[in-house]
Amino acid sequence: MLGIATEHLSRLGPKRVTVVAVAAEAGMTHANVYRYFPSKDALLDAVAGRWLREVEARLAGIADAPDPADDKIERLLTALATVQRDALFDEPNLFAVHLDATVSARPIARRHRVRLRSLVERVVEEGITSGIFSARDRERAIAYIFDASYRFTHPLAIQHDAEVPRDLIEARFGAVIHAIQRVLRSGIL
């Protein structure tokens, strides 16, 4: 059923997807779909949630890699920004659901934020333990990473910068990532 809902979302967009049409194509009644998903938003959030879990798995692979923590934080943030910007252009309807869920602070977006924070926390903790990062306050360091990278990793900001050329976005974000690394190494936080 989620595969059908994904295809409908891709083809029709979030406003034109209907539970009735998804149910009909799945050979179910719409009442049966509502047993699993209490609303159309819940169904679309499940579609976005499946995509977010794939993104999180990719990011977890970066966090678990044997690379130094400063390289990991760069790769993790770059991958997060890239996958979302790619979705904005390649899968705009999926991105629209993700954006709406994030702005509305729906459970799928809150869970994603917790998982992202956990990945960043693992990298920061590894950096502190290995001596690469000199952060005195782990919580402040994690907050700083999210605050500094917001413009490039939050879906609302990504949508806002949709018309900015990719090479300019990448150059600006590269400078921000280097600033994040310098702050984490310096012990300021």
Buried (B, 14 or more C-beta within 10 A) or exposed (E): BBEBBBBBBBEEEBEEBBBEBBBBBBEBEBEEBBEEBEEBBBBBBBBBBBBBBEBBEEBBEBBEEEBBBBBBBBBBBBBBBBBBBEBBEEBBBBBBBBBBBBEEEBEBBEBBBEBBBEBBBBBBBBBBEEEBBBBEEBEEBBBBBBEBBEBBBBBEBBBEBEEEEEEEBBEBBEEBBEEBBEBBBEEBB
